[in-house]
């Protein structure tokens, strides 16, 4: 992590953490380990997971959390502000088994307060042991910030291992934040992750999601547009190879008038990989002037690879503008043969078409050219050699 982060990053003290975790135990006691009978896990092979191999006991239902020994005051925000943040998180906490595992089993709850006009870089390097992680990013009222969240696993063995993560982004009134969320995971990782986005009045959030690697992963992204004028845009690229399976569940929930949301996600699968994208749009009754768009584009480079898109809309208001779309297909043969006719090799033609498929998404990122080039290089490295 860089120096600008160190002064804005703190660990929730033991007293506050114990209070927060204790308040969740009632819900935790009634949550059961999900199975394929649950709609959200219908296509995720959770019943085949050997929990003993992963060093995790899913039957634990006691208050397993262990707070930090440092009981000093939290230096960066007032107690009232901290209570507001924690109450927001508690009120909107996804009722998902592994989200609660992340909170209750994490060694610490990390909080980052973003400064105005700064670029925050937050790096997490995780090893082979079963590990839970909780990170809360808070953008104060009227602030503008960029967050680069980079998570990597360091793999020292050849066994499967487990990781659960819960990330929260709170954007106060009139704030603007752009988030680049990049994961680079080893091929033996089983991951369960929840992302919670809370956007208040006249605030805007742009979240770019780039998950790479892993063996099995399940992601829930819950975005709540809480105030009038709130805007949330989510895009990203998944590039899958080998036997990687990723199951992404992205949800947009509008709570106020004059709110705008968009999900635009792209996927490239090769080898025997499998990607599942589910987009959920929820607009309750009586809301006005809501604009919401959802689109999923999927490119398959191998007949044995699979990509699925499942758009869902629950629109109960009338004064809204909503669209959705999804495509799943192979490389366009006419474009491919045209490039061959211009003298390009099959490998060059394929590479050019794949790059064109995801390139627009990367170019929309408001980060440096060096960061964009790094993302392109990672995607290219995953797909080169894919059959």
C-alpha positions as CSV (number, residue, x, y, z in Angstrom):
1,X,0.0,0.0,0.0
2,X,1.2,3.5,-0.7
3,X,1.9,6.3,1.8
4,X,-1.4,8.1,1.0
5,X,-3.3,5.0,2.1
6,X,-1.4,4.5,5.4
7,X,-2.6,7.7,7.0
8,X,-6.2,7.0,5.9
9,X,-6.4,3.3,6.9
10,X,-7.3,1.9,10.3
11,X,-8.5,-1.3,11.9
12,X,-11.9,-1.1,13.7
13,X,-11.1,-1.4,17.4
14,X,-12.1,-4.3,19.5
15,X,-15.0,-2.7,21.3
16,X,-16.7,-1.5,18.1
17,X,-16.0,-4.7,16.3
18,X,-17.5,-6.9,19.1
19,X,-20.6,-4.7,19.2
20,X,-21.0,-4.9,15.4
21,X,-20.4,-8.7,15.3
22,X,-22.7,-9.4,18.3
23,X,-25.5,-7.5,16.5
24,X,-25.3,-10.0,13.6
25,X,-25.4,-13.2,15.6
26,X,-29.2,-13.5,15.5
27,X,-29.3,-13.6,11.7
28,X,-26.2,-15.7,11.5
29,X,-27.8,-18.5,13.6
30,X,-30.6,-19.0,11.2
31,X,-28.4,-19.0,8.0
32,X,-27.6,-22.4,6.6
33,X,-24.8,-23.5,4.3
34,X,-26.2,-23.0,0.8
35,X,-26.9,-25.9,-1.6
36,X,-27.7,-26.1,-5.3
37,X,-31.4,-26.0,-4.3
38,X,-30.9,-22.3,-3.5
39,X,-31.6,-20.2,-6.6
40,X,-28.4,-18.2,-6.2
41,X,-26.3,-21.3,-6.1
42,X,-28.2,-23.3,-8.6
43,X,-25.3,-23.7,-11.0
44,X,-22.4,-23.5,-8.5
45,X,-21.1,-27.0,-7.5
46,X,-21.0,-26.2,-3.8
47,X,-22.0,-29.8,-2.8
48,X,-18.8,-31.1,-4.3
49,X,-16.6,-29.0,-2.0
50,X,-14.5,-30.9,0.6
51,X,-14.6,-28.5,3.5
52,X,-12.1,-30.5,5.6
53,X,-9.6,-30.2,2.8
54,X,-10.1,-26.4,2.9
55,X,-9.6,-26.2,6.7
56,X,-13.1,-24.8,7.3
57,X,-16.0,-26.2,9.4
58,X,-19.3,-24.9,7.9
59,X,-21.2,-26.1,11.0
60,X,-19.6,-23.5,13.3
61,X,-22.4,-21.3,14.6
62,X,-20.9,-19.7,17.7
63,X,-19.5,-16.2,17.9
64,X,-16.2,-17.1,16.3
65,X,-14.9,-13.6,15.8
66,X,-11.7,-12.5,17.5
67,X,-11.3,-8.8,17.8
68,X,-8.0,-6.8,17.8
69,X,-6.3,-6.2,21.1
70,X,-5.9,-2.5,20.3
71,X,-8.9,-0.7,21.9
72,X,-7.9,2.8,21.1
73,X,-10.2,5.3,19.4
74,X,-10.5,5.3,15.7
75,X,-8.5,8.3,14.6
76,X,-9.9,9.2,11.1
77,X,-13.6,9.6,11.7
78,X,-15.8,10.7,14.6
79,X,-17.7,8.1,16.6
80,X,-20.9,9.4,15.2
81,X,-19.7,9.0,11.6
82,X,-18.4,5.5,12.4
83,X,-21.7,4.5,13.8
84,X,-23.5,5.8,10.7
85,X,-21.1,3.7,8.5
86,X,-21.6,0.5,10.6
87,X,-25.4,1.0,10.8
88,X,-25.6,1.4,7.0
89,X,-23.6,-1.8,6.5
90,X,-25.7,-3.7,9.0
91,X,-28.9,-2.5,7.5
92,X,-28.0,-3.5,4.0
93,X,-25.8,-6.6,4.8
94,X,-26.6,-9.3,2.3
95,X,-28.3,-12.3,3.9
96,X,-25.8,-14.7,2.4
97,X,-24.0,-17.3,4.4
98,X,-20.5,-16.5,3.3
99,X,-20.9,-12.8,3.8
100,X,-21.5,-13.5,7.4
101,X,-18.6,-15.9,7.4
102,X,-16.4,-13.0,6.1
103,X,-17.5,-10.6,8.9
104,X,-17.5,-13.0,11.8
105,X,-14.4,-15.0,10.9
106,X,-12.2,-12.1,9.7
107,X,-9.2,-11.3,11.9
108,X,-9.9,-7.6,11.5
109,X,-12.3,-5.1,9.9
110,X,-10.3,-2.7,7.8
111,X,-11.7,0.8,7.1
112,X,-10.3,3.3,4.5
113,X,-11.4,6.9,4.5
114,X,-10.8,8.4,1.1
115,X,-9.4,11.9,0.9
116,X,-10.6,14.5,-1.6
117,X,-8.9,14.4,-5.0
118,X,-6.7,11.5,-4.1
119,X,-5.9,8.1,-5.7
120,X,-6.0,5.4,-3.1
121,X,-4.1,2.1,-3.8
122,X,-5.1,-0.8,-1.6
123,X,-3.2,-4.1,-2.0
124,X,-4.0,-7.4,-0.3
125,X,-1.8,-10.4,-0.6
126,X,-3.3,-13.6,0.8
127,X,-1.7,-17.0,1.3
128,X,-2.9,-20.7,1.3
129,X,-4.6,-20.7,4.7
130,X,-8.4,-20.3,4.9
131,X,-8.9,-16.6,5.2
132,X,-11.7,-14.1,5.6
133,X,-11.3,-10.4,4.8
134,X,-13.5,-7.4,5.4
135,X,-12.7,-4.0,3.8
136,X,-14.9,-0.8,4.1
137,X,-14.1,2.2,1.8
138,X,-15.8,5.5,2.9
139,X,-16.0,8.5,0.6
140,X,-17.1,11.6,2.7
141,X,-19.6,14.1,1.5
142,X,-18.6,16.2,-1.5
143,X,-15.3,14.3,-2.0
144,X,-13.9,13.0,-5.3
145,X,-11.6,10.0,-5.2
146,X,-10.2,7.0,-7.1
147,X,-9.7,3.6,-5.5
148,X,-7.5,0.9,-7.0
149,X,-8.3,-2.3,-5.1
150,X,-5.8,-5.1,-6.0
151,X,-6.2,-8.6,-4.4
152,X,-3.7,-11.4,-5.1
153,X,-3.2,-14.9,-3.7
154,X,0.2,-16.2,-3.0
155,X,0.1,-20.0,-3.5
156,X,2.8,-22.2,-1.8
157,X,1.1,-25.6,-2.0
158,X,-0.7,-27.7,-4.5
159,X,-4.0,-28.1,-2.5
160,X,-7.3,-26.3,-2.8
161,X,-7.7,-23.4,-0.4
162,X,-10.6,-21.1,0.7
163,X,-11.0,-17.3,0.8
164,X,-14.1,-15.3,1.7
165,X,-14.2,-11.5,1.2
166,X,-16.7,-8.8,2.0
167,X,-16.0,-5.4,0.5
168,X,-18.1,-2.2,1.1
169,X,-18.1,1.1,-0.7
170,X,-20.0,3.9,1.0
171,X,-20.4,7.1,-1.1
172,X,-21.9,10.0,0.8
173,X,-24.0,12.9,-0.7
174,X,-22.5,14.8,-3.6
175,X,-19.4,12.5,-3.7
176,X,-17.8,10.9,-6.8
177,X,-15.7,7.8,-6.8
178,X,-14.2,5.5,-9.4
179,X,-13.1,2.1,-8.4
180,X,-10.8,-0.4,-10.2
181,X,-11.2,-3.8,-8.6
182,X,-8.6,-6.3,-9.9
183,X,-8.1,-9.8,-8.7
184,X,-5.3,-12.2,-9.6
185,X,-5.9,-15.6,-8.0
186,X,-4.1,-18.9,-8.2
187,X,-5.7,-21.8,-10.0
188,X,-6.4,-23.7,-6.7
189,X,-8.5,-21.0,-5.0
190,X,-12.2,-21.4,-4.0
191,X,-13.5,-18.0,-3.3
192,X,-16.8,-16.6,-2.0
193,X,-17.1,-12.8,-2.2
194,X,-19.7,-10.1,-1.6
195,X,-19.4,-6.5,-2.7
196,X,-21.8,-3.9,-1.3
197,X,-22.2,-0.5,-2.9
198,X,-24.1,2.2,-1.0
199,X,-24.7,5.4,-2.9
200,X,-26.4,8.5,-1.4
201,X,-28.0,11.6,-2.8
202,X,-26.4,13.1,-6.0
203,X,-23.4,10.7,-5.5
204,X,-21.9,8.8,-8.4
205,X,-20.0,5.5,-8.3
206,X,-18.1,3.8,-11.2
207,X,-16.9,0.3,-10.5
208,X,-14.7,-1.6,-12.9
209,X,-14.4,-5.3,-12.0
210,X,-11.6,-7.5,-13.4
211,X,-11.4,-10.9,-11.8
212,X,-8.6,-13.2,-13.1
213,X,-7.7,-16.7,-12.2
214,X,-9.0,-19.0,-9.5
215,X,-10.6,-22.4,-9.6
216,X,-14.2,-21.8,-8.3
217,X,-15.6,-18.4,-7.4
218,X,-19.0,-17.0,-6.5
219,X,-19.5,-13.3,-6.4
220,X,-22.5,-11.3,-5.2
221,X,-22.5,-7.6,-6.0
222,X,-25.3,-5.6,-4.3
223,X,-25.7,-2.0,-5.2
224,X,-28.2,0.3,-3.4
225,X,-29.0,3.7,-4.9
226,X,-30.2,5.3,-1.7
227,X,-30.7,9.0,-2.6
228,X,-32.3,11.1,-5.3
229,X,-29.8,11.7,-8.1
230,X,-27.6,8.7,-7.3
231,X,-25.8,7.1,-10.2
232,X,-24.0,3.7,-10.3
233,X,-22.1,2.3,-13.3
234,X,-20.6,-1.2,-13.2
235,X,-18.6,-2.8,-16.0
236,X,-15.7,-5.2,-16.3
237,X,-14.2,-8.2,-18.1
238,X,-13.9,-11.8,-17.0
239,X,-11.2,-13.8,-18.9
240,X,-11.4,-17.5,-18.1
241,X,-9.3,-20.5,-19.1
242,X,-8.5,-24.0,-18.1
243,X,-11.3,-25.4,-15.8
244,X,-12.1,-22.1,-14.1
245,X,-15.7,-21.5,-13.1
246,X,-17.0,-18.0,-12.1
247,X,-20.5,-17.3,-11.1
248,X,-21.3,-13.6,-10.9
249,X,-24.6,-12.3,-9.4
250,X,-25.0,-8.5,-9.8
251,X,-27.9,-6.7,-8.3
252,X,-29.1,-3.0,-8.7
253,X,-31.7,-1.9,-6.3
254,X,-33.2,1.6,-6.7
255,X,-34.6,3.3,-3.6
256,X,-35.1,6.9,-4.8
257,X,-36.4,9.0,-7.7
258,X,-34.2,10.3,-10.5
259,X,-31.6,7.5,-10.0
260,X,-29.5,6.0,-12.8
261,X,-27.8,2.6,-13.0
262,X,-26.0,0.6,-15.7
263,X,-24.3,-2.8,-15.8
264,X,-22.2,-3.6,-18.8
265,X,-20.2,-6.8,-18.5
266,X,-18.1,-8.8,-20.9
267,X,-16.8,-12.4,-20.7
268,X,-14.3,-14.4,-22.7
269,X,-14.1,-18.2,-22.1
270,X,-11.7,-20.7,-23.5
271,X,-10.5,-24.3,-22.8
272,X,-13.2,-25.9,-20.5
273,X,-14.0,-22.8,-18.5
274,X,-17.5,-21.8,-17.5
275,X,-18.9,-18.4,-16.7
276,X,-22.3,-17.5,-15.4
277,X,-23.6,-13.9,-15.3
278,X,-26.8,-13.0,-13.5
279,X,-28.0,-9.5,-13.6
280,X,-30.8,-8.4,-11.2
281,X,-32.6,-5.0,-11.6
282,X,-35.1,-4.1,-8.8
283,X,-37.3,-1.0,-9.0
284,X,-40.0,-0.8,-6.4
285,X,-43.4,0.8,-6.9
286,X,-44.0,4.6,-7.0
287,X,-40.5,5.6,-8.0
288,X,-40.2,8.3,-10.7
289,X,-37.7,9.1,-13.4
290,X,-35.5,6.0,-13.0
291,X,-33.1,5.0,-15.8
292,X,-31.6,1.5,-15.7
293,X,-29.7,-0.5,-18.3
294,X,-28.2,-4.0,-18.1
295,X,-26.2,-5.8,-20.8
296,X,-24.0,-8.9,-20.9
297,X,-21.7,-9.8,-23.8
298,X,-20.1,-13.2,-23.9
299,X,-17.4,-14.6,-26.3
300,X,-16.5,-18.2,-26.5
301,X,-13.2,-19.4,-28.0
302,X,-13.8,-23.1,-27.6
303,X,-16.8,-25.3,-28.1
304,X,-16.1,-26.9,-24.7
305,X,-16.2,-23.6,-22.9
306,X,-19.5,-22.2,-21.7
307,X,-20.8,-18.7,-21.0
308,X,-24.3,-18.0,-19.7
309,X,-26.2,-14.7,-19.3
310,X,-29.3,-14.5,-17.1
311,X,-30.9,-11.0,-17.1
312,X,-33.6,-10.5,-14.5
313,X,-35.9,-7.5,-14.1
314,X,-38.3,-6.7,-11.2
315,X,-39.7,-3.4,-12.3
316,X,-42.8,-2.4,-10.4
317,X,-42.8,1.4,-11.2
318,X,-44.2,3.0,-14.4
319,X,-42.2,6.2,-14.8
320,X,-39.0,4.4,-15.7
321,X,-36.7,3.7,-18.7
322,X,-35.2,0.2,-18.6
323,X,-33.4,-1.9,-21.1
324,X,-31.5,-5.1,-21.1
325,X,-29.6,-7.3,-23.5
326,X,-27.4,-10.3,-23.6
327,X,-25.3,-12.1,-26.3
328,X,-23.4,-15.4,-26.3
329,X,-21.4,-16.3,-29.4
330,X,-18.2,-17.3,-31.1
331,X,-15.7,-15.1,-33.0
332,X,-17.5,-13.6,-36.1
333,X,-16.4,-15.8,-39.0
334,X,-16.8,-13.0,-41.6
335,X,-14.5,-10.7,-39.6
336,X,-12.1,-13.5,-39.0
337,X,-11.8,-14.5,-42.7
338,X,-11.6,-10.9,-43.7
339,X,-8.5,-10.4,-41.5
340,X,-7.0,-13.6,-42.9
341,X,-7.6,-12.3,-46.5
342,X,-5.6,-9.2,-45.5
343,X,-2.5,-11.3,-44.7
344,X,-2.9,-11.8,-41.0
345,X,-2.2,-15.2,-39.5
346,X,-4.9,-17.1,-37.7
347,X,-3.3,-16.3,-34.4
348,X,-3.0,-12.6,-35.2
349,X,-6.6,-12.5,-36.5
350,X,-8.0,-14.2,-33.4
351,X,-6.0,-12.0,-31.1
352,X,-7.1,-8.8,-32.8
353,X,-10.8,-9.7,-32.6
354,X,-10.6,-10.7,-29.0
355,X,-8.8,-7.5,-28.1
356,X,-11.5,-5.5,-30.0
357,X,-14.1,-7.3,-27.9
358,X,-12.9,-6.2,-24.5
359,X,-10.8,-3.1,-25.5
360,X,-13.7,-0.6,-25.2
361,X,-14.3,-1.6,-21.6
362,X,-10.7,-1.0,-20.6
363,X,-10.5,2.3,-22.4
364,X,-13.5,3.6,-20.4
365,X,-11.4,3.3,-17.2
366,X,-10.2,6.7,-15.9
367,X,-6.9,5.4,-14.7
368,X,-3.4,5.7,-16.2
369,X,-2.4,4.2,-19.5
370,X,0.1,2.0,-17.6
371,X,-2.7,0.4,-15.6
372,X,-4.8,-0.1,-18.7
373,X,-1.9,-1.8,-20.5
374,X,-1.4,-4.0,-17.4
375,X,-5.0,-5.2,-17.6
376,X,-4.7,-5.9,-21.4
377,X,-1.5,-7.9,-20.8
378,X,-3.1,-10.0,-18.1
379,X,-6.1,-10.8,-20.3
380,X,-3.9,-11.6,-23.2
381,X,-1.7,-13.9,-21.1
382,X,-4.7,-15.8,-19.8
383,X,-6.2,-16.4,-23.3
384,X,-3.1,-17.0,-25.4
385,X,-2.8,-20.8,-25.9
386,X,-6.5,-21.3,-25.1
387,X,-7.8,-24.0,-27.3
